[in-house]
Amino acid sequence: MQEQELTQTQAIGLLIQAADIGQSRGAFKLEEAALITRAIHLLVPERADPGPPAPVEDSASPEGNDE
C-alpha cells in the first residue's frame, strides 16, 4: 500500500474528522472537548456555532387559508 501525499488542508480536515469521531465516542473530557471545539472553530470559522435558529414561519397562517 502506497502512502498518499496530503496537502495541509487535507491534513487539517483529517485531524478535525478524528476529533469529531473521538468526541462522538466519548474519548474526551468536557474541558478537552471545549478546547478542541475552539481550535476547530479557529481553523474552520464556518463551522462555528451559527447562533440560535431562525424562527420558523407557520405554514397555516390566516392569510391564504381557504378553510
C-alpha positions as CSV (number, residue, x, y, z in Angstrom):
1,M,0.0,0.0,0.0
2,Q,1.5,3.3,-1.1
3,E,1.2,6.4,1.1
4,Q,-0.7,9.3,-0.4
5,E,0.7,12.8,-0.1
6,L,-1.5,15.1,1.8
7,T,-1.9,18.8,1.5
8,Q,-2.0,20.9,4.6
9,T,-5.8,21.4,4.1
10,Q,-6.4,17.7,3.8
11,A,-4.3,17.1,6.9
12,I,-6.3,19.6,8.9
13,G,-9.5,18.1,7.6
14,L,-8.4,14.6,8.7
15,L,-7.5,15.9,12.2
16,I,-10.9,17.5,12.5
17,Q,-12.6,14.3,11.5
18,A,-10.6,12.4,14.0
19,A,-11.6,14.9,16.7
20,D,-15.2,14.6,15.7
21,I,-15.1,10.8,15.8
22,G,-13.3,10.8,19.2
23,Q,-15.9,13.2,20.6
24,S,-18.8,11.0,19.3
25,R,-17.2,8.1,21.1
26,G,-16.8,10.0,24.4
27,A,-13.0,10.0,24.2
28,F,-12.6,13.5,25.7
29,K,-13.4,15.1,29.0
30,L,-15.7,18.1,28.8
31,E,-12.9,20.6,29.2
32,E,-10.8,18.8,26.4
33,A,-13.8,18.8,24.1
34,A,-14.4,22.5,24.6
35,L,-10.7,23.3,23.8
36,I,-10.8,21.1,20.7
37,T,-14.0,22.8,19.6
38,R,-12.4,26.2,20.0
39,A,-9.4,25.0,18.0
40,I,-11.6,23.7,15.2
41,H,-13.6,27.0,15.0
42,L,-10.3,28.9,14.8
43,L,-9.2,26.7,11.8
44,V,-12.6,26.4,10.1
45,P,-14.7,29.5,11.1
46,E,-17.7,28.4,9.0
47,R,-18.1,25.5,11.5
48,A,-18.6,28.0,14.3
49,D,-22.0,28.0,16.1
50,P,-24.4,30.0,13.9
51,G,-26.3,31.1,16.9
52,P,-30.0,30.4,17.6
53,P,-32.1,29.0,14.8
54,A,-34.2,31.4,12.8
55,P,-37.9,31.4,13.7
56,V,-40.0,29.0,11.6
57,E,-42.9,30.6,9.8
58,D,-46.3,29.0,10.4
59,S,-47.5,27.5,7.2
60,A,-51.1,27.6,8.5
61,S,-51.2,31.4,8.7
62,P,-54.5,33.2,8.3
63,E,-53.5,34.7,5.0
64,G,-54.5,32.5,2.1
65,N,-56.2,30.0,4.3
66,D,-59.3,28.8,2.5
67,E,-60.9,26.9,5.4
